Amino acid sequence: ISQQVNGSSNYIASPGELLHYKIFFRNIGTTPFENLFAVVRLNGAALDLSTIQSDYGQVQPDDNMIVWDSAQASKLRHLNVEETGELDFSVKVISNWSNSDTNGTVINNEVNVSQMSQKFSIKVNSGLEITQKAYRKSQEFSNSGPIPPAVGKATTYTITWDIKNYFSDAKNVKVKATLPSNVTLTGKILPEDQSSNFTFDSSS
């Protein structure tokens, strides 16, 4: 038994995305199999189990399961020697959840095809969220200029970025923004030291 998620055997999921699972099972014995059944049980706080979909399997979201029998999948009905069968389903990753829920960093599932069983797991990227606000009056900087803005006169605003990390440490995080052609930087930045690693590319 093997598995792929979104076309990869080593997939790393991201919050809010749809996961398409493909389950492969192959007969490595010496005789054909008849009338098999398959069960997939999902386990992971990152999953929205109400979104499970399968064209042929019987979805049981209350039990975190999808069940297939030989009446629904032809390869379960008869699987020759060295022949491979395939089952598939999809489920969505929750967009955000609590920092304290450390079980959300891994999605586990167990696949049973008759008496055969195999466990799988995939990791989940840290859930990052960014919000931006613009202030005419702020405690950080003294802004100036007419309100509402007037042609030919500069009005300054304070822009703040708030970044939230739902779980797991995040490394080498970058935030990028593109300014309209009629907007320029004042040069006032917090924090003022190099910890902000702030750079500006005037050509872009």
Order of alpha helices (4+ residues) and beta strands (2+ residues): beta-beta-beta-beta-beta-beta-beta-beta-alpha-beta-beta-beta-beta-beta-beta
